[in-house]
Amino acid sequence: MKQADFEVIIIGGSYSGLSAAMSLGRSLRNVLIIDNGEPCNQQTPHSHNFLTQDGSTPKDIYIKAKEQLQKYDTIQFLNDLAITGKRLGDLFEITTKNGKKISCQKLIFATGIKDLLPAIDGLAECWGISVIHCPYCHGYEFKNAKTAMITNGERAMHLTSLIKNLTDQLTILTNGPSDFNKDQLKKLKRNNISVIENKIEKVEHQNGYVENVYFGTHEPIAFQAIYAAVPFVQHTDILQSLGCQITEQGYISIDSFQRTTVNGVFACGDNSSPMRSVANAVAAGSLTGAMVNKELADASFL
Ligand SMILES: Cc1cc2nc3c(=O)[nH]c(=O)nc-3n(C[C@H](O)[C@H](O)[C@H](O)COP(=O)(O)OP(=O)(O)OC[C@H]3O[C@@H](n4cnc5c(N)ncnc54)[C@H](O)[C@@H]3O)c2cc1C
């Protein structure tokens, strides 16, 4: 039978992947991290709400983590894109864009998610700067600011309850017909939150900082921040080709030990959790590393 090239391959080498690698590398597991260097937060100037690193740049957190991992000769790095994956008996084989074929006993997906930003002129340039995905990460920096939320329906009600604590100048932009029922509309009115259904044409900004939102022939409105609840997809279809189940919300289905529905395959970070933060990604990665190590340890302790 073919020997695996590595005990563990981790696809995705950002916060969750590096964290999983740390637990594994320190357990003397022979680990390869394949990463193509496209973390979701790369445009944000400062990352917040992660102890000891509050306000650091995403890159500085990454560089420090990678430097610490490079001390472990058990961990190797490959700058490449994993494009296919298949089972080879008890092993998994991953192929990469640059033509490498590498096998492992256990596979971890730490691949993050791909945000699908609405096609609104100027929005992408502001993403992570003044267009915000999460109040815990950037809400404090925009407290009391004149704020819009591009969202609708039930999701908007959830977000509004969190954001209204940070500012009382809040407007919902549904960017088309609103999905609110009568009770929700009454609640929004009671809380002084207006709803604008006009189609958004563009976001005017200075270096990513929102200034005005334009709605075709209607008057533009000045805002300082916009929360955007955007849809997402998984980064890789290797998941599906291996048979990993995806939840209705689009996350990789995992149990409380970070195991996917396929034996030997694990997932951690944004790809399998709606609690989207560096702290949660690091925590999930650390747990994943420990769980993978335990499976390997149990299998060799006969
Ligand atoms: C704009 C923005 C700002 C944010 N700001 C904050 C903040 O201030 N504070 C905070 O705590 N959180 C913040 N977050 C959330 C935080 O960035 C994420 O929760 C965290 O990055 C998730 O880590 P991850 O490792 O799961 O995924 P990611 O960091 O997204 O990394 C996934 C990695 O996998 C790689 N990858 C994917 N597919 C493949 C493949 N097939 N082959 C090889 N490599 C692959 C990618 O290139 C990437 O390097 C922000 C998110 C966004 C979008």
The ligand as an SDF file (V2000), in Angstrom:
LIG
                    3D

 53 58  0  0  0  0  0  0  0  0999 V2000
  -13.5720   42.4420    5.1790 C   0  0  0  0  0  0  0  0  0  0  0  0
  -13.4340   41.6270    6.4300 C   0  0  0  0  0  0  0  0  0  0  0  0
  -12.9240   42.2140    7.5930 C   0  0  0  0  0  0  0  0  0  0  0  0
  -12.8030   41.4310    8.7410 C   0  0  0  0  0  0  0  0  0  0  0  0
  -12.3620   42.0180    9.8990 N   0  0  0  0  0  0  0  0  0  0  0  0
  -12.2180   41.2690   11.0140 C   0  0  0  0  0  0  0  0  0  0  0  0
  -11.7620   41.8540   12.2380 C   0  0  0  0  0  0  0  0  0  0  0  0
  -11.5140   43.0460   12.3250 O   0  0  0  0  0  0  0  0  0  0  0  0
  -11.6440   41.0280   13.3100 N   0  0  0  0  0  0  0  0  0  0  0  0
  -11.9280   39.7010   13.2690 C   0  0  0  0  0  0  0  0  0  0  0  0
  -11.7730   39.0200   14.2760 O   0  0  0  0  0  0  0  0  0  0  0  0
  -12.3680   39.1290   12.1310 N   0  0  0  0  0  0  0  0  0  0  0  0
  -12.5170   39.8840   11.0130 C   0  0  0  0  0  0  0  0  0  0  0  0
  -12.9900   39.3120    9.8710 N   0  0  0  0  0  0  0  0  0  0  0  0
  -13.2830   37.8690    9.8680 C   0  0  0  0  0  0  0  0  0  0  0  0
  -11.9730   37.0840    9.7320 C   0  0  0  0  0  0  0  0  0  0  0  0
  -11.1500   37.6780    8.7580 O   0  0  0  0  0  0  0  0  0  0  0  0
  -12.2800   35.6410    9.3560 C   0  0  0  0  0  0  0  0  0  0  0  0
  -13.1680   35.0810   10.3110 O   0  0  0  0  0  0  0  0  0  0  0  0
  -10.9830   34.8220    9.2920 C   0  0  0  0  0  0  0  0  0  0  0  0
  -10.1190   35.3520    8.3130 O   0  0  0  0  0  0  0  0  0  0  0  0
  -11.3160   33.3660    8.9840 C   0  0  0  0  0  0  0  0  0  0  0  0
  -10.1350   32.6470    8.8940 O   0  0  0  0  0  0  0  0  0  0  0  0
  -10.0700   31.3450    7.9690 P   0  0  0  0  0  0  0  0  0  0  0  0
   -8.7140   30.8010    8.1710 O   0  0  0  0  0  0  0  0  0  0  0  0
  -11.2460   30.4870    8.2330 O   0  0  0  0  0  0  0  0  0  0  0  0
  -10.2820   31.8990    6.4760 O   0  0  0  0  0  0  0  0  0  0  0  0
   -9.4680   32.9840    5.6460 P   0  0  0  0  0  0  0  0  0  0  0  0
   -8.7340   33.9080    6.5610 O   0  0  0  0  0  0  0  0  0  0  0  0
  -10.4140   33.5770    4.6790 O   0  0  0  0  0  0  0  0  0  0  0  0
   -8.3650   32.1350    4.8810 O   0  0  0  0  0  0  0  0  0  0  0  0
   -8.6530   31.0910    3.9910 C   0  0  0  0  0  0  0  0  0  0  0  0
   -7.3510   30.7430    3.2960 C   0  0  0  0  0  0  0  0  0  0  0  0
   -7.5440   29.5770    2.5010 O   0  0  0  0  0  0  0  0  0  0  0  0
   -6.9240   29.7750    1.2470 C   0  0  0  0  0  0  0  0  0  0  0  0
   -7.5690   28.8690    0.2820 N   0  0  0  0  0  0  0  0  0  0  0  0
   -8.8840   28.7540   -0.0170 C   0  0  0  0  0  0  0  0  0  0  0  0
   -9.0850   27.7870   -0.9210 N   0  0  0  0  0  0  0  0  0  0  0  0
   -7.8610   27.2710   -1.2010 C   0  0  0  0  0  0  0  0  0  0  0  0
   -7.4070   26.2380   -2.0700 C   0  0  0  0  0  0  0  0  0  0  0  0
   -8.2450   25.5220   -2.8220 N   0  0  0  0  0  0  0  0  0  0  0  0
   -6.0660   25.9770   -2.1230 N   0  0  0  0  0  0  0  0  0  0  0  0
   -5.1860   26.6840   -1.3790 C   0  0  0  0  0  0  0  0  0  0  0  0
   -5.5760   27.6660   -0.5140 N   0  0  0  0  0  0  0  0  0  0  0  0
   -6.8910   27.9570   -0.4460 C   0  0  0  0  0  0  0  0  0  0  0  0
   -7.1330   31.2680    0.9670 C   0  0  0  0  0  0  0  0  0  0  0  0
   -6.2290   31.7520    0.0020 O   0  0  0  0  0  0  0  0  0  0  0  0
   -6.8890   31.8390    2.3510 C   0  0  0  0  0  0  0  0  0  0  0  0
   -5.5180   32.1320    2.5600 O   0  0  0  0  0  0  0  0  0  0  0  0
  -13.1420   40.0680    8.7120 C   0  0  0  0  0  0  0  0  0  0  0  0
  -13.6390   39.4890    7.5490 C   0  0  0  0  0  0  0  0  0  0  0  0
  -13.8050   40.2520    6.4160 C   0  0  0  0  0  0  0  0  0  0  0  0
  -14.3700   39.6410    5.1690 C   0  0  0  0  0  0  0  0  0  0  0  0
  1  2  1  0
  2  3  1  0
  2 52  2  0
  3  4  2  0
  4  5  1  0
  4 50  1  0
  5  6  2  0
  6  7  1  0
  6 13  1  0
  7  8  2  0
  7  9  1  0
  9 10  1  0
 10 11  2  0
 10 12  1  0
 12 13  2  0
 13 14  1  0
 14 15  1  0
 14 50  1  0
 15 16  1  0
 16 17  1  0
 16 18  1  0
 18 19  1  0
 18 20  1  0
 20 21  1  0
 20 22  1  0
 22 23  1  0
 23 24  1  0
 24 25  2  0
 24 26  1  0
 24 27  1  0
 27 28  1  0
 28 29  2  0
 28 30  1  0
 28 31  1  0
 31 32  1  0
 32 33  1  0
 33 34  1  0
 33 48  1  0
 34 35  1  0
 35 36  1  0
 35 46  1  0
 36 37  1  0
 36 45  1  0
 37 38  2  0
 38 39  1  0
 39 40  1  0
 39 45  2  0
 40 41  1  0
 40 42  2  0
 42 43  1  0
 43 44  2  0
 44 45  1  0
 46 47  1  0
 46 48  1  0
 48 49  1  0
 50 51  2  0
 51 52  1  0
 52 53  1  0
M  END
$$$$
